[in-house]
C-alpha cells in the first residue's frame, strides 16, 4: 500500500533519508500547476473560439443592450451638464477678461493708487461691512438685510457669552475681536437699508 522515495545524494555529498509515502503520492515539483478560472478564461480567449462553438450564445441579450443604452443616456445628460458648466465658466472668464481689458485701457491715475491696489491684493484684509455692502450692491436688499441681521445676532450672542462669563474677553481670537468691532458699522448699515 505504501511506497518509498529512495534516498538521494545532496550536492555537498551527504545523503537524504529514504521516505515512505502513501500510494498515489505526487511530489510537489511534479504536481500540475493551479490555474484560476480567470486565467483559464484568458487562455481560452487567446486561443479563440473552439470548433462547434455557437457565437449566437455570446451575443449580448436585449436587457444588456437596454442597460448599455441607459448608460449612454446618462452619459449624454452628464455631458450636457458639463457643457453648460463650461459655458458658464467661459462666460465668467470673458467678463473677467473684459474687465481687465477695460482696466488696461483706462490711464493710470497715479503711482500711489497703483501701489495701494497692489498692497490690497498682496495682503487681503477682512472686509468691513461697508466694503462688503459695496461689493454686494447687486444683491437683493432684502437678502442683504437678512444677512446683516444674522451677523448682528451672532455678535450679540458673543457679547452675551462674554457677559455671562462663558467666554473670556481677553481669550477672544482675532476674528472674534474684528466681529465685535464691526457691530457699529453693521447697525448703521441696517439702519440705512431699512429707510
Secondary structure, DSSP 8 states (H G I E B T S, - for coil): --EEE---B-TTS-B---EEE-TT---GGGS-----HHHHHHHHHHH---TT--GGGGS--HHHHHHHHHHHHHHHHHHHHHHHHHHHHHHHHHHHHHHHHHHHHS----HHHHHHHHHHHHS-----HHHHHHHTTTS-HHHHHHHHHHHHHHHHHHHHHHHHTSS-GGG--HHHHHHHHTHHHHHHHHHHHH-
